[in-house]
Amino acid sequence: MSQSSTPAPVSKATAAREVELKLHVAPADLARIVALPVVTGLADGAARVRRLRTVYYDTPDLWLYAHGVALRVRREAGPEGDRFIQTLKTVNSATASDSAGVAVRREWDWPVAGEVLELSILSSEAIAGLVPSDIRGALVPLFVTDMRRTTLILRPDPLTAIELAADDGVVEAAGRTQPISEIELELKAGRVARLFDVGMLLQQAVPMRIGTESKAEIGLRMVTGRPPAPADSPPLSLSPLTTVAEAYRHIQRHALRQFLANEACALAGGDVEGLHRMRVALRRLRTAHRLFTPLIASAQADRLVADSRALAKRLGPARGWDVTLTDVIAPLSASAKAPPGLPALAAAARSAGSGPARDAVAAILAPSCTAMVLALAAWLEDGAWLTNPDGSRRAALDAPITSVAAGWLTARHGKIGKAPKLPEDAPGWDKLRRRLRALRYTVEFFRGLYPDGATQPFVQALEDLLLAFDTDHDAATSRKMLSALPGVDRKTLAATVAWIDRRAEKRRRALPDLWTRFLATPPFWG
């Protein structure tokens, strides 16, 4: 029996807001984490070891997961006997005001008598809406996690308490198992910046990688068989009351969060959009930093943002082959105009792209990638850049973002120019494309400061124009990459390039009208 509906006194819940940083670590390294000098030097008390067996529940159609909720019953085996905890938690409740890289969840815990799910608890007024009464009868066990957890409290300073949990075990779902080897750093007291500081200390001693998927998300992915999907980038939540400093922090958190959220998809390799969105996130991060640099004036941030640019360059070639395979080879293969030798050309393209794909994965998995993200997040959250500037910069950082947003938008818009005709040379064409892209990112940063109806015409005109430029750039990149392939049939290559050129020419004929429309659309910032 998986659940109990017998009426019973409702246990008193312990509600909490959980803030944690997850770090993946190789199984061979996990056991020595708690003995590292950097850990023992910060430890407050002895380590505690427990066996945790957790059963996760949902409806057969995964109603809870679809609504961002996880429900479980955990058995904790210890020297004083077993105890059982029923937990309801949100999968991730992070907002723009929360740090990138950390999972922020609301959690309710109840002590229960055993592994049987107690439905009566879920009628509690505080959480009844999260598990509606009409789905409770359909809740069934979906998967199990079985962990050996070692925990201890770290105190990097007198005001901070961080629980380090080293988890070694498996997720069991759909007849399969997936090993888990990870460190969770949960903030019990203090500032979130200390999580990243401790994460950096650990990562310097043992190679680690930031994790963004919870065990519940991993288990549900195993149940459904669906690979990680690319993560959308939600709108920024800036308001006219947001200060310049808060806006900078929000925008950079947003970029780091988008980068990390798409990592699992990029590593799985099943959807090219994951890698693309990681690169977009890094470009947004750099664009925002260039805007705010005169006010931030941090050599450390400049160095870290430069590191992000180097990472983006390593991801670029893989993205180029992804575009070639999905936007050229795939549609041409499905076309009646596909040349007979196209399968061989496609095989050559896939082979040529495999090396850059491996390099992109290696770049994401490299310790330097995690070190860059942790260091940038720690710097961003520590806030020394906000508390130590000179008087004039401090006043500017404390001013509302509306004091600079329109001026920055005007400056970006001015770089586009108002020439009635588009550039005819390739360098001028590419420079305009890059400037349009920088303008679009700047518009995305600040459009929330203005009424949506007022922003829409300009945003649409800009996006349509930039899409045409980007598509033309992708076609040129594909043409160049395919033409450089050695040993391919020249007739097949010529037919493929001709097909690319025909489609590109159709798009190019639309560009003058898109350009004219863009120039005629008044900026929404006045």
MISERO-834962 format. One record per residue (C-alpha): x negated, y negated, z negated. Coordinates in Angstrom, 3 decimals. Layout:
<u=X v=Y w=Z>
...
***
This chain:
<u=0.000 v=0.000 w=0.000>
<u=-1.478 v=-3.329 w=1.054>
<u=0.676 v=-5.820 w=-0.809>
<u=3.014 v=-6.247 w=-3.729>
<u=6.222 v=-8.242 w=-3.550>
<u=7.397 v=-7.372 w=-7.056>
<u=8.262 v=-10.609 w=-8.880>
<u=5.645 v=-11.406 w=-11.473>
<u=4.516 v=-14.396 w=-13.440>
<u=2.521 v=-16.608 w=-11.111>
<u=-1.103 v=-16.824 w=-12.182>
<u=-2.553 v=-20.263 w=-12.618>
<u=-4.687 v=-21.143 w=-9.598>
<u=-8.108 v=-22.661 w=-9.732>
<u=-8.236 v=-25.176 w=-6.859>
<u=-11.497 v=-26.527 w=-5.532>
<u=-13.059 v=-28.360 w=-2.617>
<u=-15.908 v=-26.184 w=-1.386>
<u=-18.869 v=-27.848 w=0.327>
<u=-21.532 v=-25.469 w=1.585>
<u=-24.400 v=-25.138 w=4.016>
<u=-24.865 v=-21.718 w=5.619>
<u=-28.249 v=-20.518 w=6.873>
<u=-28.849 v=-17.329 w=8.860>
<u=-32.010 v=-15.462 w=7.919>
<u=-33.640 v=-12.244 w=9.152>
<u=-32.785 v=-9.226 w=6.932>
<u=-36.490 v=-8.610 w=6.283>
<u=-36.806 v=-12.133 w=4.847>
<u=-33.578 v=-12.259 w=2.870>
<u=-34.760 v=-10.177 w=-0.079>
<u=-37.701 v=-12.448 w=-0.807>
<u=-35.765 v=-15.730 w=-0.747>
<u=-34.952 v=-15.803 w=-4.467>
<u=-38.602 v=-15.122 w=-5.326>
<u=-39.991 v=-17.987 w=-3.254>
<u=-41.894 v=-20.533 w=-5.374>
<u=-39.717 v=-23.303 w=-3.972>
<u=-36.654 v=-21.440 w=-5.316>
<u=-38.008 v=-20.343 w=-8.678>
<u=-39.272 v=-23.877 w=-9.258>
<u=-35.739 v=-25.262 w=-8.931>
<u=-33.852 v=-22.363 w=-10.542>
<u=-31.784 v=-22.931 w=-13.664>
<u=-31.472 v=-19.490 w=-15.241>
<u=-31.872 v=-15.981 w=-13.898>
<u=-30.486 v=-14.598 w=-10.649>
<u=-27.237 v=-12.614 w=-10.784>
<u=-26.548 v=-9.662 w=-8.483>
<u=-23.020 v=-8.486 w=-7.635>
<u=-21.315 v=-6.168 w=-5.181>
<u=-18.430 v=-7.906 w=-3.377>
<u=-15.852 v=-6.036 w=-1.344>
<u=-13.342 v=-8.376 w=0.282>
<u=-10.185 v=-7.528 w=2.211>
<u=-8.869 v=-10.228 w=4.570>
<u=-5.168 v=-10.418 w=5.431>
<u=-3.198 v=-11.937 w=8.282>
<u=-0.164 v=-11.178 w=10.390>
<u=-0.600 v=-8.972 w=13.487>
<u=-0.317 v=-12.090 w=15.655>
<u=-2.908 v=-13.921 w=13.466>
<u=-0.574 v=-16.665 w=12.258>
<u=-2.858 v=-17.690 w=9.393>
<u=-5.930 v=-17.944 w=11.597>
<u=-4.041 v=-19.998 w=14.167>
<u=-3.145 v=-22.444 w=11.397>
<u=-6.645 v=-22.673 w=9.910>
<u=-6.035 v=-20.547 w=6.811>
<u=-7.769 v=-17.457 w=5.402>
<u=-6.270 v=-15.127 w=2.765>
<u=-8.285 v=-12.471 w=0.958>
<u=-8.563 v=-10.281 w=-2.121>
<u=-12.075 v=-9.755 w=-3.444>
<u=-13.331 v=-7.022 w=-5.740>
<u=-16.359 v=-8.105 w=-7.765>
<u=-18.258 v=-5.177 w=-9.260>
<u=-20.388 v=-6.093 w=-12.261>
<u=-21.882 v=-4.619 w=-15.436>
<u=-18.744 v=-5.567 w=-17.387>
<u=-16.431 v=-3.821 w=-14.939>
<u=-14.554 v=-4.826 w=-11.825>
<u=-12.473 v=-7.953 w=-11.449>
<u=-10.218 v=-8.985 w=-8.586>
<u=-9.708 v=-12.479 w=-7.183>
<u=-7.072 v=-13.447 w=-4.628>
<u=-8.131 v=-16.501 w=-2.610>
<u=-6.445 v=-18.787 w=-0.134>
<u=-8.683 v=-21.224 w=1.709>
<u=-8.672 v=-23.491 w=4.701>
<u=-11.092 v=-22.319 w=7.387>
<u=-12.749 v=-25.729 w=7.659>
<u=-11.335 v=-29.036 w=6.477>
<u=-14.316 v=-31.195 w=7.405>
<u=-13.437 v=-34.718 w=8.515>
<u=-15.445 v=-37.526 w=10.091>
<u=-16.426 v=-38.641 w=6.596>
<u=-18.006 v=-35.252 w=5.820>
<u=-21.550 v=-34.299 w=6.693>
<u=-22.339 v=-32.394 w=9.855>
<u=-23.586 v=-28.871 w=9.333>
<u=-21.670 v=-28.248 w=6.126>
<u=-18.388 v=-26.388 w=5.868>
<u=-15.780 v=-28.202 w=3.798>
<u=-12.871 v=-26.076 w=2.619>
<u=-9.972 v=-26.298 w=0.232>
<u=-9.801 v=-23.157 w=-1.879>
<u=-7.354 v=-21.700 w=-4.418>
<u=-8.333 v=-18.713 w=-6.579>
<u=-6.138 v=-16.476 w=-8.736>
<u=-7.191 v=-13.549 w=-10.919>
<u=-5.132 v=-10.505 w=-9.919>
<u=-4.755 v=-6.922 w=-11.159>
<u=-6.251 v=-5.097 w=-8.177>
<u=-6.884 v=-5.060 w=-4.439>
<u=-3.150 v=-5.164 w=-3.669>
<u=-2.095 v=-8.554 w=-2.288>
<u=0.249 v=-10.339 w=-4.712>
<u=2.824 v=-12.158 w=-2.602>
<u=4.516 v=-13.891 w=-5.542>
<u=1.434 v=-16.049 w=-6.029>
<u=1.909 v=-17.541 w=-2.586>
<u=5.198 v=-19.156 w=-3.607>
<u=3.310 v=-21.676 w=-5.736>
<u=4.504 v=-25.156 w=-4.782>
<u=0.975 v=-26.418 w=-4.144>
<u=0.257 v=-23.930 w=-1.357>
<u=3.616 v=-22.513 w=-0.223>
<u=3.434 v=-24.430 w=3.048>
<u=0.151 v=-22.763 w=3.979>
<u=1.721 v=-19.291 w=3.918>
<u=5.427 v=-19.707 w=4.767>
<u=7.823 v=-17.252 w=3.198>
<u=8.992 v=-15.892 w=6.550>
<u=5.546 v=-14.480 w=7.431>
<u=4.542 v=-13.052 w=4.044>
<u=6.172 v=-9.705 w=4.642>
<u=4.137 v=-9.252 w=7.818>
<u=0.742 v=-9.724 w=6.151>
<u=-1.558 v=-6.728 w=6.628>
<u=-5.248 v=-5.993 w=5.989>
<u=-7.260 v=-6.878 w=9.071>
<u=-10.904 v=-6.454 w=8.148>
<u=-13.296 v=-5.994 w=5.238>
<u=-16.592 v=-7.521 w=4.207>
<u=-18.949 v=-5.579 w=1.953>
<u=-21.788 v=-7.633 w=0.472>
<u=-24.587 v=-7.452 w=-2.023>
<u=-24.732 v=-11.021 w=-3.284>
<u=-27.577 v=-12.528 w=-5.284>
<u=-26.825 v=-15.930 w=-6.789>
<u=-28.593 v=-18.506 w=-8.872>
<u=-28.230 v=-22.191 w=-9.638>
<u=-30.755 v=-24.668 w=-8.285>
<u=-31.293 v=-28.107 w=-9.782>
<u=-33.378 v=-30.296 w=-7.451>
<u=-32.703 v=-33.239 w=-9.785>
<u=-30.832 v=-33.708 w=-13.090>
<u=-27.611 v=-34.810 w=-11.350>
<u=-27.469 v=-32.024 w=-8.761>
<u=-26.393 v=-28.393 w=-9.054>
<u=-26.473 v=-26.128 w=-6.003>
<u=-25.485 v=-22.479 w=-6.021>
<u=-27.715 v=-20.384 w=-3.778>
<u=-26.059 v=-17.152 w=-2.644>
<u=-28.021 v=-14.572 w=-0.645>
<u=-25.578 v=-12.243 w=1.131>
<u=-26.703 v=-8.895 w=2.542>
<u=-23.973 v=-6.680 w=3.966>
<u=-21.552 v=-6.054 w=6.799>
<u=-18.238 v=-7.111 w=8.273>
<u=-16.082 v=-4.085 w=9.158>
<u=-13.362 v=-4.656 w=11.736>
<u=-11.690 v=-2.787 w=14.574>
<u=-13.853 v=0.279 w=13.977>
<u=-17.069 v=-1.703 w=14.329>
<u=-19.540 v=-3.301 w=11.920>
<u=-21.600 v=-6.454 w=12.152>
<u=-24.501 v=-7.038 w=9.770>
<u=-24.595 v=-10.203 w=7.699>
<u=-27.828 v=-11.682 w=6.391>
<u=-27.415 v=-15.253 w=5.247>
<u=-27.953 v=-17.873 w=2.601>
<u=-25.106 v=-20.078 w=1.404>
<u=-25.919 v=-23.288 w=-0.447>
<u=-22.808 v=-24.564 w=-2.222>
<u=-22.787 v=-28.023 w=-3.767>
<u=-21.496 v=-27.776 w=-7.338>
<u=-22.485 v=-31.289 w=-8.411>
<u=-24.382 v=-34.177 w=-6.882>
<u=-24.825 v=-35.697 w=-3.451>
<u=-24.494 v=-33.718 w=-0.237>
<u=-27.892 v=-34.961 w=0.981>
<u=-29.496 v=-32.633 w=-1.567>
<u=-28.011 v=-29.630 w=0.268>
<u=-30.015 v=-30.571 w=3.331>
<u=-33.131 v=-31.275 w=1.269>
<u=-32.979 v=-27.792 w=-0.238>
<u=-32.168 v=-26.316 w=3.170>
<u=-35.307 v=-27.940 w=4.588>
<u=-37.448 v=-26.573 w=1.757>
<u=-36.143 v=-23.059 w=2.391>
<u=-36.482 v=-23.346 w=6.152>
<u=-40.099 v=-24.470 w=5.816>
<u=-40.852 v=-21.288 w=3.842>
<u=-38.767 v=-18.813 w=5.847>
<u=-37.371 v=-19.240 w=9.403>
<u=-33.625 v=-19.892 w=9.205>
<u=-30.828 v=-21.158 w=11.425>
<u=-27.733 v=-23.162 w=10.480>
<u=-24.553 v=-21.099 w=10.677>
<u=-21.133 v=-22.560 w=11.404>
<u=-18.940 v=-19.434 w=11.473>
<u=-17.469 v=-18.161 w=8.217>
<u=-17.222 v=-14.430 w=7.517>
<u=-13.482 v=-14.757 w=8.111>
<u=-14.086 v=-16.228 w=11.560>
<u=-16.586 v=-13.488 w=12.404>
<u=-14.141 v=-10.796 w=11.307>
<u=-11.285 v=-12.284 w=13.306>
<u=-13.497 v=-12.542 w=16.366>
<u=-14.263 v=-8.830 w=15.983>
<u=-10.544 v=-8.029 w=15.643>
<u=-9.565 v=-9.969 w=18.761>
<u=-12.629 v=-9.066 w=20.809>
<u=-12.827 v=-12.673 w=21.981>
<u=-16.312 v=-14.225 w=22.214>
<u=-16.971 v=-17.623 w=20.632>
<u=-15.245 v=-20.362 w=22.598>
<u=-16.579 v=-23.851 w=23.356>
<u=-15.522 v=-26.334 w=20.698>
<u=-13.709 v=-29.525 w=21.605>
<u=-14.989 v=-32.858 w=20.388>
<u=-12.198 v=-34.541 w=18.384>
<u=-11.793 v=-38.320 w=18.647>
<u=-13.808 v=-40.504 w=16.306>
<u=-11.860 v=-42.016 w=13.438>
<u=-13.358 v=-45.494 w=13.337>
<u=-11.056 v=-48.293 w=12.255>
<u=-11.413 v=-52.093 w=12.141>
<u=-12.272 v=-51.736 w=8.434>
<u=-15.224 v=-49.403 w=9.136>
<u=-18.559 v=-51.072 w=8.489>
<u=-21.423 v=-50.962 w=10.971>
<u=-23.339 v=-48.575 w=8.702>
<u=-20.333 v=-46.283 w=8.270>
<u=-19.739 v=-46.286 w=12.026>
<u=-23.318 v=-45.236 w=12.724>
<u=-23.099 v=-42.435 w=10.189>
<u=-19.707 v=-41.252 w=11.524>
<u=-20.877 v=-41.235 w=15.141>
<u=-24.063 v=-39.301 w=14.374>
<u=-22.225 v=-36.819 w=12.161>
<u=-19.775 v=-36.328 w=15.007>
<u=-22.586 v=-35.617 w=17.489>
<u=-24.384 v=-33.180 w=15.171>
<u=-21.113 v=-31.416 w=14.386>
<u=-20.341 v=-30.984 w=18.097>
<u=-23.856 v=-29.664 w=18.707>
<u=-23.595 v=-27.047 w=15.959>
<u=-19.977 v=-26.101 w=16.727>
<u=-20.942 v=-25.025 w=20.255>
<u=-24.049 v=-23.077 w=19.284>
<u=-22.299 v=-19.711 w=18.871>
<u=-20.684 v=-20.055 w=22.305>
<u=-23.984 v=-21.008 w=23.940>
<u=-25.822 v=-18.102 w=22.345>
<u=-23.107 v=-15.616 w=23.348>
<u=-23.647 v=-16.617 w=26.982>
<u=-20.099 v=-15.896 w=28.096>
<u=-18.977 v=-19.483 w=28.691>
<u=-21.302 v=-22.040 w=30.281>
<u=-19.357 v=-24.870 w=28.666>
<u=-20.913 v=-24.179 w=25.256>
<u=-24.416 v=-25.079 w=26.424>
<u=-23.087 v=-28.104 w=28.314>
<u=-21.351 v=-29.471 w=25.215>
<u=-24.502 v=-29.015 w=23.143>
<u=-26.368 v=-31.175 w=25.651>
<u=-23.551 v=-33.746 w=25.671>
<u=-23.724 v=-33.923 w=21.871>
<u=-27.451 v=-34.651 w=21.999>
<u=-26.911 v=-37.368 w=24.617>
<u=-24.241 v=-38.995 w=22.459>
<u=-26.592 v=-38.889 w=19.505>
<u=-29.330 v=-40.666 w=21.492>
<u=-26.943 v=-43.196 w=23.020>
<u=-25.607 v=-44.173 w=19.610>
<u=-29.080 v=-44.421 w=18.133>
<u=-30.207 v=-46.783 w=20.895>
<u=-27.212 v=-49.010 w=20.213>
<u=-27.820 v=-49.206 w=16.472>
<u=-31.653 v=-49.108 w=16.469>
<u=-32.196 v=-52.868 w=15.933>
<u=-30.164 v=-52.643 w=12.707>
<u=-31.347 v=-49.222 w=11.527>
<u=-35.066 v=-49.775 w=12.206>
<u=-36.217 v=-46.345 w=11.019>
<u=-39.364 v=-44.751 w=12.423>
<u=-38.281 v=-41.413 w=10.941>
<u=-34.949 v=-41.515 w=12.766>
<u=-36.689 v=-42.588 w=15.981>
<u=-38.943 v=-39.535 w=15.754>
<u=-36.076 v=-37.133 w=15.043>
<u=-33.979 v=-38.515 w=17.906>
<u=-37.010 v=-38.116 w=20.188>
<u=-37.165 v=-34.476 w=19.066>
<u=-33.528 v=-34.082 w=20.109>
<u=-34.402 v=-35.381 w=23.566>
<u=-37.168 v=-32.790 w=23.907>
<u=-34.676 v=-30.086 w=22.917>
<u=-32.142 v=-31.313 w=25.482>
<u=-34.791 v=-31.070 w=28.213>
<u=-35.338 v=-27.404 w=27.371>
<u=-31.611 v=-26.762 w=27.773>
<u=-31.374 v=-28.581 w=31.113>
<u=-32.622 v=-25.932 w=33.609>
<u=-30.236 v=-23.290 w=32.246>
<u=-27.364 v=-25.729 w=32.653>
<u=-28.399 v=-26.361 w=36.271>
<u=-28.215 v=-22.667 w=37.140>
<u=-24.926 v=-22.309 w=35.252>
<u=-23.412 v=-25.056 w=37.421>
<u=-24.823 v=-23.494 w=40.593>
<u=-23.337 v=-20.090 w=39.804>
<u=-19.924 v=-21.342 w=38.626>
<u=-19.367 v=-24.303 w=40.991>
<u=-21.054 v=-23.003 w=44.157>
<u=-21.617 v=-19.244 w=44.209>
<u=-18.311 v=-18.249 w=42.576>
<u=-15.932 v=-20.386 w=44.696>
<u=-17.846 v=-19.720 w=47.899>
<u=-17.766 v=-15.961 w=47.197>
<u=-13.972 v=-16.172 w=46.937>
<u=-13.756 v=-18.159 w=50.166>
<u=-13.107 v=-16.798 w=53.624>
<u=-16.183 v=-18.771 w=54.723>
<u=-18.576 v=-16.793 w=52.519>
<u=-21.621 v=-15.768 w=54.602>
<u=-22.405 v=-12.018 w=54.702>
<u=-25.674 v=-12.461 w=52.833>
<u=-24.126 v=-14.349 w=49.921>
<u=-24.234 v=-11.398 w=47.437>
<u=-28.014 v=-11.240 w=47.851>
<u=-28.296 v=-15.012 w=47.418>
<u=-26.102 v=-14.790 w=44.312>
<u=-28.318 v=-12.061 w=42.873>
<u=-31.403 v=-14.195 w=43.522>
<u=-29.748 v=-17.172 w=41.817>
<u=-28.783 v=-15.098 w=38.785>
<u=-32.316 v=-13.735 w=38.567>
<u=-33.807 v=-17.223 w=38.835>
<u=-31.433 v=-18.494 w=36.143>
<u=-32.194 v=-15.718 w=33.674>
<u=-35.539 v=-17.199 w=32.685>
<u=-34.170 v=-20.691 w=31.907>
<u=-31.247 v=-19.045 w=30.071>
<u=-33.666 v=-17.133 w=27.855>
<u=-35.644 v=-20.325 w=27.273>
<u=-32.474 v=-22.189 w=26.278>
<u=-31.583 v=-19.461 w=23.765>
<u=-35.154 v=-19.499 w=22.446>
<u=-34.979 v=-23.285 w=22.059>
<u=-31.736 v=-23.056 w=20.071>
<u=-33.080 v=-20.252 w=17.884>
<u=-36.464 v=-21.909 w=17.349>
<u=-37.243 v=-23.088 w=13.791>
<u=-37.932 v=-26.551 w=15.223>
<u=-34.264 v=-26.892 w=16.281>
<u=-32.978 v=-26.127 w=12.785>
<u=-35.679 v=-28.327 w=11.254>
<u=-34.610 v=-31.242 w=13.463>
<u=-30.918 v=-30.904 w=12.575>
<u=-31.577 v=-30.493 w=8.839>
<u=-34.002 v=-33.418 w=8.743>
<u=-31.686 v=-35.712 w=10.684>
<u=-28.682 v=-34.763 w=8.552>
<u=-30.713 v=-35.236 w=5.344>
<u=-31.939 v=-38.637 w=6.496>
<u=-28.440 v=-39.670 w=7.554>
<u=-26.821 v=-38.636 w=4.256>
<u=-29.607 v=-39.838 w=1.946>
<u=-28.881 v=-43.400 w=3.010>
<u=-32.291 v=-44.945 w=2.311>
<u=-31.940 v=-46.641 w=5.700>
<u=-28.862 v=-48.393 w=4.277>
<u=-30.179 v=-49.361 w=0.853>
<u=-33.651 v=-50.589 w=1.845>
<u=-33.247 v=-52.979 w=4.809>
<u=-34.087 v=-56.671 w=4.624>
<u=-31.364 v=-59.183 w=3.847>
<u=-30.266 v=-60.003 w=7.385>
<u=-30.077 v=-56.377 w=8.495>
<u=-28.273 v=-55.399 w=5.314>
<u=-25.656 v=-58.068 w=5.938>
<u=-25.214 v=-56.816 w=9.509>
<u=-24.860 v=-53.202 w=8.364>
<u=-22.236 v=-54.205 w=5.801>
<u=-20.217 v=-56.174 w=8.370>
<u=-17.192 v=-54.568 w=10.040>
<u=-17.968 v=-52.670 w=13.215>
<u=-15.628 v=-55.028 w=15.064>
<u=-18.296 v=-57.712 w=14.628>
<u=-20.596 v=-55.941 w=17.119>
<u=-18.499 v=-53.431 w=19.092>
<u=-17.203 v=-55.844 w=21.740>
<u=-20.659 v=-57.326 w=22.278>
<u=-22.226 v=-53.898 w=22.686>
<u=-19.487 v=-52.825 w=25.099>
<u=-19.994 v=-56.012 w=27.107>
<u=-23.745 v=-55.403 w=27.279>
<u=-23.263 v=-51.841 w=28.509>
<u=-20.627 v=-52.948 w=30.986>
<u=-22.898 v=-55.728 w=32.256>
<u=-25.629 v=-53.237 w=33.154>
<u=-23.265 v=-51.593 w=35.640>
<u=-23.186 v=-54.703 w=37.822>
<u=-20.402 v=-55.944 w=40.079>
<u=-21.836 v=-55.311 w=43.536>
<u=-18.959 v=-54.699 w=45.950>
<u=-20.824 v=-51.769 w=47.513>
<u=-22.411 v=-48.736 w=45.920>
<u=-26.204 v=-48.232 w=46.124>
<u=-27.383 v=-46.460 w=49.252>
<u=-30.695 v=-45.124 w=47.917>
<u=-30.960 v=-42.035 w=45.697>
<u=-32.784 v=-43.783 w=42.793>
<u=-30.169 v=-46.551 w=42.675>
<u=-27.395 v=-43.969 w=42.852>
<u=-28.813 v=-42.018 w=39.905>
<u=-29.473 v=-45.161 w=37.841>
<u=-25.845 v=-46.215 w=38.260>
<u=-24.638 v=-42.740 w=37.258>
<u=-26.697 v=-42.824 w=34.073>
<u=-25.468 v=-46.308 w=33.184>
<u=-21.876 v=-45.264 w=33.747>
<u=-22.430 v=-42.319 w=31.441>
<u=-23.920 v=-44.542 w=28.714>
<u=-20.939 v=-46.876 w=29.060>
<u=-18.518 v=-43.980 w=28.742>
<u=-20.153 v=-42.751 w=25.532>
<u=-20.068 v=-46.283 w=24.119>
<u=-16.392 v=-46.547 w=25.054>
<u=-15.742 v=-43.226 w=23.290>
<u=-17.448 v=-44.533 w=20.160>
<u=-15.324 v=-47.671 w=19.891>
<u=-12.036 v=-47.109 w=21.731>
<u=-10.324 v=-46.211 w=18.437>
<u=-10.724 v=-49.842 w=17.360>
<u=-8.212 v=-50.892 w=20.032>
<u=-4.606 v=-49.929 w=20.825>
<u=-4.538 v=-46.724 w=22.861>
<u=-2.278 v=-48.197 w=25.517>
<u=-4.719 v=-51.040 w=26.071>
<u=-7.735 v=-48.747 w=26.499>
<u=-6.180 v=-46.177 w=28.816>
<u=-6.438 v=-47.920 w=32.246>
<u=-10.122 v=-48.762 w=31.829>
<u=-10.999 v=-45.389 w=30.337>
<u=-9.243 v=-43.553 w=33.176>
<u=-10.916 v=-45.637 w=35.883>
<u=-14.323 v=-45.077 w=34.269>
<u=-13.823 v=-41.321 w=33.805>
<u=-12.619 v=-40.806 w=37.382>
<u=-15.607 v=-42.681 w=38.775>
<u=-18.120 v=-40.910 w=36.553>
<u=-16.641 v=-37.485 w=37.335>
<u=-17.167 v=-38.157 w=41.027>
<u=-20.777 v=-39.217 w=40.412>
<u=-21.488 v=-36.219 w=38.178>
<u=-19.956 v=-33.773 w=40.634>
<u=-22.059 v=-35.233 w=43.431>
<u=-25.162 v=-34.975 w=41.208>
<u=-24.371 v=-31.325 w=40.426>
<u=-24.010 v=-30.578 w=44.139>
<u=-27.396 v=-32.155 w=44.856>
<u=-28.971 v=-30.173 w=42.010>
<u=-27.475 v=-26.906 w=43.285>
<u=-28.674 v=-27.631 w=46.810>
<u=-32.208 v=-28.281 w=45.548>
<u=-32.342 v=-25.201 w=43.289>
<u=-30.986 v=-22.803 w=45.909>
<u=-33.298 v=-24.184 w=48.609>
<u=-36.299 v=-23.506 w=46.365>
<u=-35.481 v=-19.804 w=45.949>
<u=-38.191 v=-17.660 w=47.527>
<u=-37.475 v=-14.813 w=49.925>
<u=-33.786 v=-15.506 w=50.542>
<u=-32.134 v=-15.152 w=53.935>
<u=-32.440 v=-18.536 w=55.618>
<u=-29.153 v=-18.243 w=57.531>
<u=-27.267 v=-17.496 w=54.340>
<u=-28.999 v=-20.381 w=52.603>
<u=-28.211 v=-22.748 w=55.471>
<u=-24.536 v=-21.725 w=55.456>
<u=-24.341 v=-22.190 w=51.684>
<u=-26.001 v=-25.596 w=51.786>
<u=-23.679 v=-26.648 w=54.613>
<u=-20.690 v=-25.614 w=52.488>
<u=-22.047 v=-27.665 w=49.564>
<u=-22.596 v=-30.662 w=51.848>
<u=-19.084 v=-30.503 w=53.326>
<u=-17.501 v=-30.561 w=49.889>
<u=-19.869 v=-33.299 w=48.725>
<u=-19.066 v=-35.449 w=51.734>
<u=-15.340 v=-35.267 w=50.994>
<u=-15.983 v=-36.469 w=47.451>
<u=-18.347 v=-39.204 w=48.608>
<u=-15.682 v=-40.634 w=50.890>
<u=-13.488 v=-41.174 w=47.803>
<u=-16.205 v=-42.957 w=45.827>
<u=-15.853 v=-46.478 w=47.330>
<u=-12.166 v=-46.581 w=46.378>
<u=-12.953 v=-45.320 w=42.855>
<u=-15.677 v=-47.963 w=42.553>
<u=-13.340 v=-50.737 w=43.723>
<u=-10.688 v=-49.591 w=41.270>
<u=-13.207 v=-49.548 w=38.423>
<u=-14.421 v=-53.075 w=39.225>
<u=-10.823 v=-54.319 w=39.356>
<u=-9.846 v=-52.840 w=35.988>
<u=-10.289 v=-55.387 w=33.181>
<u=-12.193 v=-54.201 w=30.089>
<u=-9.913 v=-53.451 w=27.159>
<u=-12.161 v=-55.283 w=24.673>
<u=-11.423 v=-58.650 w=26.308>
***
